[in-house]
Amino acid sequence: MTLFGDLGVSERHPLRDPRRKSFERGGSDTFELEDVDVGELTKLRLEHDGKGVRPGWFVERVSVTCEENGHVWSFPASQWFDKAKGDGAISRDLYPSV
């Protein structure tokens, strides 16, 4: 995941938690990331490498919360990230809902 804001762009952050399985059907996953302040979020890039057994996933939405000020951005997706489903995309730019 990469965050884009009015002050800059974050590093590309892999979303994984070695203590548990992530991206399971019907699940909700939470990850903590540290990066520079990119300001007011304008876009989020979510992607995966397409590797592994059944690597695709359906993403309903992504929420980002700034721990410093409590601001929450919601990025609706409602799309597959899967080479074999939907439009076949495994990388998407998502934009915050207003």
TABEL-V194803 format. One line per field, one symbol per residue. ss: DSSP state (@ for helix, = for strand, . for the rest). psi: psi as a letter, one per 20 degrees, with the letter a starting at -180 (. if undefined). A space follows every 50 residues. Layout:
BEGIN
ss = ???
psi = ???
END
This chain:
BEGIN
ss = .====..==...............................=======... ......=========......==========.........====.=..
psi = ppppriiaprrpopoqoiirprlqpjrpqpqpqprrojbppiqppprrij qrpmiqqppgrppppohhijppppnqflqqnphiqcjjqjpqpqqqq.
END
